[in-house]
Amino acid sequence: MSRKSRLKKKSKQKLQKRFDQVAPEVEVDEIEDAETDDTASPTEKTKVAAGIKESDSIIDEPTRKLISKDVRMIIFTLIGLALILVVVRILEIKTDYISTFGDWLYKITNIQTM
């Protein structure tokens, strides 16, 4: 087994452990008791409510950060590609560089058309 495949296997196992360690769900009766209890402070009530919202998500915080990082990278890549296309289009309109490059590429690759 190569080193690369061993590393992939280890990362998959780590990811599986993260999903297996999902926080236990809080019962609705306990939440209602905490909300109706007058002695509970407002911060405790919000912690209980936040506990419900966190347990509803199956994605833990480190994974969520990695996903948001990947989404940002995809957005920046798409913006970069759009800018490149705009620049190429402007060059095509204003100059003859793009068509001469296309002719040169056609000759070099020796494309045969029927």
Residue pairs with C-beta under 8 A, 6 or more apart in sequence:
15 63
18 60
18 62
18 63
19 58
19 60
21 60
22 55
22 58
22 60
23 51
23 54
23 55
24 55
25 55
26 48
26 51
26 52
26 55
30 48
31 48
31 49
31 52
34 40
34 44
34 45
34 48
35 45
35 48
57 64
59 67
88 98
91 97
91 98
92 98
92 99
